[in-house]
Amino acid sequence: MTSTSALHDQLCFALHAASRAMTNAYRAGLPQLGLTYPQFITLVALWEQDGLTVSELGHRLHLDSGTLSPLLKRLEGAKLVERRRESGDERRVSIHLTPSGRDLEGRAAAIQAEIMGAINMTESEARTLRELAQRFTAAADQSIHTPR
């Protein structure tokens, strides 16, 4: 890691710019599904595992409840998800896809394929980038939660 203060040499800026570029790429296709990017990633998590609790979903998406609650309300209003209270513990709420929410998966996959096709990276490069980003996120989360 370099000690220079040049913007293009900063890891934080490179990650920020990459995140914005990816989000913007999805913004072009998601309106045809009636989704925002945060709604899309929420549905991706539920397509992977339907019936997550609100806290499990927040953990997976790295979103706090203040961000997740209104997001889930909008998805529920669009009839893409529904909330269910757990029978054994009324305080626990799980989120389930509706048939309309499930039906969006194929259309979303087509948008993902189009975006990945437009990025000039091999599958191996994309996999390496994803693995490094996941490793970075885990390390950063760990350092934030570790007392100094």
Secondary structure, 3 states (H helix, E strand, C coil): CCCCCCHHHCHHHHHHHHHHHHHHHHHHHHHHHCCCHHHHHHHHHHHHCCCEEHHHHHHHHCCCHHHHHHHHHHHHHCCCEEEEECCCCCCCEEEEECHHHHHHHHHHHHHHHHHHHHCCCCHHHHHHHHHHHHHHHHHHHHHHHCCC
